[in-house]
Amino acid sequence: MSARGEPLSRTEAWTLVAAASLAMALSFVDRQAFSVLAPTVTKALGISDATYGWLGSAFSIAYLLAGAFAGLLVDRFGARRTLPVAILVWSVVAGLHSAVPAVGAVGTLVVLRLALGVSESPSFPASVQIVQRVLPRADRARGISTVLVGTSIGAMIAPPIAIALATRFTWRAGFVGTAAVAVLWLPPWLLLSRRPRARAALDAHPEAGRTARRIEAASHPAMLRGLVGLVAVVPASAFAQAWEAKFYVRQFGLVQADLASYLVVSAVVYDAGALLFGDLASRRARRRGPLDHSPPRLLFTCAALLVALGMVVLALAPSPLVALVGMSVAGAGRGAAMALVVSDTVARMPQQLVSGSGGVIASVQSLGAIVVNPLVGSVVQHHGYGVVILSLAAWVVPGCAAWLVWRPPEPEGSSSAP
């Protein structure tokens, strides 16, 4: 609502959500550039698979620790202010990856990955806050899925940009080009967010005087249940984000120039899964009405099965095309599961804890990468990918089952049964 009581139109609200989704896309362009160029960069700088795994964790460790403050920062200053500042800072840090020297490369990369993790940490809690403040309840599952789609749009944009620049020039140009893309977001956002009604909605404080506390968000019953579902799927996502390019190179002998189409396809399918299941969840909410707060159990079951099945196909794939099918099926399931778990969890959180909950969710994703990347690097270096991927497929099952049977808490102010 604006100061005059005028609500945002549906078009205005969804334009702001689309801008938040694009911001998430740009954050993933810059963080994924390293994994996209990993086959070339690690070879040029003499970095082993095990060391690469730890470099992947460096970003995630910083993202995890900074997430403790990112939600608080977004609550204090609002997404309208914090998001553009974050984008400007992380673009500079991402561009500095192009200046990594041949001597002392690992140490320099550790510093840069840590700095990138810190500067990108406000992106997800800010995007979640935007969705919650501008959309009505029935549209928020679709809104969350749109934000999640942004992450894979970034994963989809990064390969053709980075690989084209690296192939035509050098891998250093790939980092410069991907970093420059993010800066283009700033002028449209400043134009959109400074309009009076948009500014009033984005700066709204449903419970003035209360600051979202991370510990309160993390210990909320809705968040505890949501974390179980997230932990089931996050390791598979961590593998896809950090290791997909290196997997195709080692397993099937592809070269850097061949990878763009493979990486784009799996990112597009992740988008499709998130959008489709987010839309189905929103349709379900509208059909059942505002008094029904039951979780979308059938949809989540289908998503979990897609993840597990796709990972098994990937592990046993005899060719790169079959591997792409497996990665795509798993990607569709991961996008769907993330959209369902995040939207269901956030919908059950008190309004003053929404941004804090976004920070917790982002931190859990980072924690998965922190644990998974070094383990994958160590195992792959000695035993290959098969055992890693099958283990990740098995990991999905118990956590997803627990999420399905866990009785969810009611949203604040609701009195209906789940």
C-alpha positions, 0 to 999 in steps of 0.5 A: 500500500502507498501512503494514499492507500493505493495498492500496487497493480498486478503488473507493477507487483510482478514487474518488481518480482521479475526484477528480483528474479533477474537480480538472482540470475545475475548473482548466479552468473557471477558465482557460476562463471568460475565453475563454468570455466573450471576445466580451463582455469584449473588446468591453466593454474595447476589446480587439482580436483581436491583443491577446486572442491575447497575453492567451491566451499570458500564461496559457500563458507562466506555466503553462510557466515554472511547470511547471518547478517544479510537478513538483518541488513535487508530488514534494517534498510529494505531490499530497495536499498540493499539489493543495488548496493550488493550488486555493485559490490559483487560485480567488482569482486567478480571482475577481479577474478580476471586478475588472478596471478599464476603464482599464488593463484589458490590463495588469491582465489580463496580471498576472491571467493570469500569476498564474492560470497559475502557481497552476494549474501543479501540477494536471496533474503532481499528477493524473498522480501520483495515477493512477500511485500508486493504479492498476495498470499495466493501468488507467493508460491508462484512468486518464489518459484519465479525468484528460483528460476532466476538462479537457473537463468543465471546458470543458463546465461553464464556458460555461453557468455563465459565460454564464448569470451574464453574461447575467443580471447582468454578465460580472464575475459570470461570473468570480465564479461560476466561481471559487466552484465550485472551492472546493467540491472542497476538503472532499470531497478532505480527507475522501478523502485523509486515510483511512489507506490513501489517505494511504499510497498517495498519499504513497508514494515508490517510490524514496526520496531521488530527486527527479524532475528536470524536465531528466531527464524532458524528455530521457528517450527516452519523453518525446522520442517523446511530445513529437512526438505532443503537438506534432502535436495541441496547436496544434489544442487551443489553438485550440479552447480559446481561439478557439471562442467568438470563431470562432462570433461572427465567422464566423456572427454568433452572440451570447454567449447562443447559445454555451453549447450549442455549447461544451458539445457540443464538450467532451462529444465531446472527453470521449467520444473520450478515454474511448473510446480510453483504454478501448480502450487499456486493454482492448488492454493487458489482452488482450495481457498484461503482457509486451507494451509495444507502442504502440496505433498503430492507435488513434492513427492513427484519432485523428489522422485524426479531428483532421485531418478535423474541422479541414477540415470546420470551415474549410469549414463553411457554417453553425454546425451544420456547424462544430459537427460539424467541431469535434466530430469534431476534438475527439473525435480530440484527446481520443483522441490526448491520452489515448493519447500521455500514457498511453503516454509515462507508462507508459514513464517511470521511477517517480521521473520520473512527476510531472516528466513530467506537468509537461513534458507540461503545459508543452508544451501551454502552449508550443503556446498561447503560439505559436498564440494570437498567430498566430491573433489576428494572422491572424484580424484581417486574413484570417479563420479559414479559413487558420488552421484549414486550417494547423492541420489540415495540421500534425497529419499529420507529427507523428502519422506520426513518432510512429507510426514512432518505435520506443518505449523499453521501460518500466523493468525490462522486457525484452520487445520493443515 
